[in-house]
Amino acid sequence: MAAVLRNGSKIGMDIAPLHNAPQTSAPAPVSASAEQQAQNRELIQAVHAINAAELFGEDSELTFALDRKTGRGLIRLVRRKTREVMREISPEDVLGLADARQREDG
């Protein structure tokens, strides 16, 4: 196929059909073991408890995301309004904070 410019010259174009384009797919999620799933549930509960207590202030909260490669939980401290990630916190630290908070309350 050729395109004609205003000055009359022609430019050749190679247009391939879309169905021949290489297909890419998202990486397959790792199926987490039952133990890893239990750890993630515990981590989610800890994130909820810390957020409810506003341990990081009114303007910040922890978020939980699942690392698709490892199946482990990722915890980030974010600004509530902008969702800007301020830092990443280890699961062990989050569980320790929630445990200390529960001991204070209980």
C-alpha positions as CSV (number, residue, x, y, z in Angstrom):
1,M,0.0,0.0,0.0
2,A,1.3,3.5,-0.8
3,A,0.3,6.9,0.6
4,V,0.4,9.9,-1.6
5,L,1.7,13.2,-0.1
6,R,0.5,16.7,-1.1
7,N,3.5,17.2,-3.4
8,G,2.5,14.0,-5.3
9,S,5.3,11.7,-4.1
10,K,4.4,8.3,-2.8
11,I,5.5,6.6,0.4
12,G,5.3,2.9,0.7
13,M,3.8,1.4,3.9
14,D,3.9,-2.1,5.2
15,I,0.7,-2.8,7.2
16,A,0.4,-6.1,8.9
17,P,-3.0,-7.5,10.0
18,L,-3.6,-7.2,13.7
19,H,-4.2,-10.9,14.1
20,N,-0.6,-11.6,13.1
21,A,0.8,-9.3,15.8
22,P,2.7,-11.1,18.5
23,Q,0.6,-11.7,21.6
24,T,1.8,-11.0,25.1
25,S,0.2,-12.2,28.2
26,A,0.5,-11.3,31.9
27,P,2.7,-13.6,33.9
28,A,0.8,-16.4,35.4
29,P,0.1,-15.9,39.1
30,V,2.0,-18.1,41.5
31,S,-0.4,-20.3,43.5
32,A,0.4,-19.7,47.1
33,S,0.7,-22.6,49.5
34,A,-1.9,-22.9,52.2
35,E,0.7,-21.7,54.7
36,Q,1.4,-18.6,52.6
37,Q,-2.3,-17.9,52.2
38,A,-2.8,-18.1,56.0
39,Q,0.2,-15.7,56.5
40,N,-1.4,-13.3,54.0
41,R,-4.7,-13.4,55.8
42,E,-3.0,-12.6,59.1
43,L,-1.1,-9.8,57.5
44,I,-4.3,-8.3,56.1
45,Q,-5.9,-8.4,59.5
46,A,-2.8,-6.6,60.9
47,V,-3.0,-3.9,58.2
48,H,-6.7,-3.4,59.1
49,A,-6.0,-3.1,62.8
50,I,-3.1,-0.6,62.3
51,N,-5.2,1.5,59.9
52,A,-8.2,1.5,62.3
53,A,-5.8,2.7,65.1
54,E,-4.4,5.3,62.8
55,L,-0.9,4.4,64.0
56,F,0.6,6.3,61.0
57,G,-1.7,9.3,61.4
58,E,-4.9,10.5,59.8
59,D,-3.3,11.2,56.4
60,S,-1.6,7.9,55.9
61,E,-2.6,4.2,55.7
62,L,-1.1,0.9,55.0
63,T,-2.1,-1.0,51.8
64,F,-1.7,-4.7,51.1
65,A,-0.8,-6.0,47.7
66,L,0.1,-9.5,46.6
67,D,3.4,-10.0,44.8
68,R,2.4,-12.2,41.9
69,K,5.8,-13.7,41.4
70,T,6.3,-14.9,45.0
71,G,2.8,-15.0,46.4
72,R,3.9,-12.9,49.4
73,G,2.2,-9.8,50.7
74,L,3.6,-6.4,50.1
75,I,2.7,-3.6,52.5
76,R,3.1,0.0,51.6
77,L,2.6,3.2,53.6
78,V,0.6,5.6,51.4
79,R,-0.9,9.1,51.6
80,R,-4.7,8.7,51.8
81,K,-5.5,11.6,49.5
82,T,-2.9,11.2,46.7
83,R,-2.1,7.4,47.1
84,E,1.6,8.4,46.9
85,V,3.8,5.5,48.3
86,M,5.9,6.9,51.1
87,R,7.7,3.6,52.0
88,E,7.4,-0.1,51.9
89,I,7.2,-2.0,55.2
90,S,8.2,-5.6,55.8
91,P,5.5,-8.0,56.7
92,E,7.4,-8.9,59.9
93,D,7.4,-5.3,61.1
94,V,3.6,-4.9,60.4
95,L,2.8,-8.1,62.3
96,G,5.0,-6.8,65.2
97,L,3.2,-3.4,65.2
98,A,-0.2,-5.1,65.3
99,D,0.9,-7.5,68.0
100,A,2.3,-4.6,70.2
101,R,-0.9,-2.6,69.6
102,Q,-3.1,-5.6,70.7
103,R,-1.0,-6.0,73.9
104,E,-1.5,-2.3,74.7
105,D,-5.3,-2.7,74.3
106,G,-5.7,-6.0,75.9
